[in-house]
Amino acid sequence: MKLADLAQRTGASTAALKFWIREGLLPPGELRNQTTAVYGERHVDRVALIQTMRSEFDAPIAQIREIAAMIDAPGTDPLEVMQACQLIATGLRDVDGIEEKYLEQVDEMIRRAGWPEIRSIAARALAGALAASAGVGFAYDTDQLVQYAGALDPLAQRDIGAIHPDAGLDVLARALLVASAAQNRVFAAMNQLAHTSIAVSRMSR
């Protein structure tokens, strides 16, 4: 398809598409001759990812370029893309300088949950969140974390199982962004509802 067809297919303006190509977010089309380039499904998927990052997460161009470069790099591990998208969707951060005791607490929880023992970006983000929570007087013990892990494990199994194994990285990234953000809102609301319900029950005794 030509650029005008790509614009019609995705709802993006041709000006936006040209801008994204210049900025390195969208790969150039395949040249058929000196004046004509054609675009395929890969471009459709990338435009959908860019539109989601812009509209749903207000992501700056630099952040979108970083995700695009990761996806386009040869041999990229899908796990890297997944973790980068999770950080964007949840607002968590992979920070340096976390106290070792929080990293060790997460390691212990992972062992007890039966999960792969790696210090992933998600594990470091959790350690950072635990440190921040403890800093404001609300510390979690490892038993609590193991309980959370036990509750979340079957949900995560279902979510990961729903992702088509042959999906391209653009499709994977967009799906993870949307799903992670949606789940984050639902989990936060469920947690609030649980606390409200228990408080009401206790006050009515």
Buried (B, 14 or more C-beta within 10 A) or exposed (E): BBBEEBBEBBEBEEEBBEBBBEBBBBBEBEEEEEEEBBBEEBBBBBBBBBBBBBEBBEBEBEBBBBBBEBBBEEEEEBEBBBBBBBBBBBEBEBEEEBEEEBBEBBBEBBEBBEBEEEEBBBBBBBBBBBBBEBEEEEEBEBEEBBEBBEEBEEEEEEBEEEBEEEBBBBBBBBBBBBBBBEBBEEBEEEEEEEEEEEEEEEEEE
